Amino acid sequence: MEYIQKDRLIEIENLNQMIELFGKFDENVKLLEEELDVQIVARQTQLHLLGNDKSVDIAYTVITKLLDSIKDGGRIDRGKVRYFIQLAKEGDADNICELMGDVVCITHKGKQIKAKTLGQAQYVRAMRQNDIVFGIGPAGTGKTYLAMAMAVNAFKNKEISRIIMTRPAVEAGEKLGFLPGDLQNKVDPYLRPLYDALHDLMGLETYTRLIERGVIEVAPLAYMRGRTLDDAFIILDEAQNTTSEQMKMFLTRLGVGSKAVINGDITQIDLPSGAKSGLEEAIQVLKGIKGIEFVYLTDRDVVRHELVMAIIRAYDNYNKGKSSTKKRRD
């Protein structure tokens, strides 16, 4: 089928919006041209979109949504452009508005934290509406950072009085006993991503003060045993590396006025061979319980370097190929 050649015009309000849209060395517009097979010509504050009918319409949708994001204070990069293109191609562009205007948290530097993908928007909604949320998905999908942002916002709004973050100190190829220092020195590397996220959201001075007051606690999962955690926002990170017993222990710590967010990636389990992941078991055991929601993020929700998405997909395809080969042999 031949598509009619089309020339569609977009009026841009000012030069600053044009500069933000085009990106460094015009990388955003070049990506649009490559992915959609269109030509984009700028004349002062006008954009002419040239190409076949369907491609021009998709490009028009993507650019207008990107401009809406810019007006709302959002920053444009190749990852966002690629994601908007994907949504527009799938006819899901109208849902992009879900990513605009809904601020999760404001950092100590005044930066607005928002969901960047539809999966992240669903994850944020789930944390607002439920007392226990499981965020399941690959690395780079913002599971930990968004949970931290929700916790900091809840603390600022006096919805909770404590923030507690934990993760299992599972040895992934190295033995803790060979590391220098006392127990805290040995487990700190496992907790470093949690420290880093808090520093970014709250600033080092505020974070240090709240740690000293016991308002914020960052500790290995083993330290949670025997406690009841009231009026707290509790985050369990790297939950795929919990055992069944550890997961049950953690979930039963939840006290009055508390919320729990459990994050993990079931494709990166570091437990000893034969040990069942507490996260995998929880998915089966807790399904359908009111007040508990499972949110599944995918490679589409990756917000790190755009190559991370490609790497995750490559490994998924590789593992699927191995599984298919094994089934044929069996």
TAURTA-V36296 format. One record per run of one state. SS is the DSSP state (hx for helix, st for strand, lp for the rest). FROM is the first residue (numbers start at 1). TO is the last residue. Records with the same first field share a line. If there is no record, write none. Layout:
# TAURTA-V36296
SS->FROM-TO ; FROM-TO
This chain:
# TAURTA-V36296
lp->1-4 ; 12-14 ; 23-23 ; 37-38 ; 44-45 ; 72-77 ; 90-92 ; 100-102 ; 107-111 ; 115-117 ; 130-131 ; 137-142 ; 157-161 ; 168-175 ; 179-182 ; 203-203 ; 213-215 ; 225-228 ; 230-231 ; 238-238 ; 242-242 ; 252-253 ; 255-258 ; 265-276 ; 286-291 ; 297-298 ; 302-305 ; 330-330
st->5-11 ; 39-43 ; 46-52 ; 103-106 ; 112-114 ; 132-136 ; 162-167 ; 216-220 ; 229-229 ; 232-237 ; 243-243 ; 254-254 ; 259-264 ; 277-277 ; 292-296
hx->15-22 ; 24-36 ; 53-71 ; 78-89 ; 93-99 ; 118-129 ; 143-156 ; 176-178 ; 183-202 ; 204-212 ; 221-224 ; 239-241 ; 244-251 ; 278-285 ; 299-301 ; 306-329
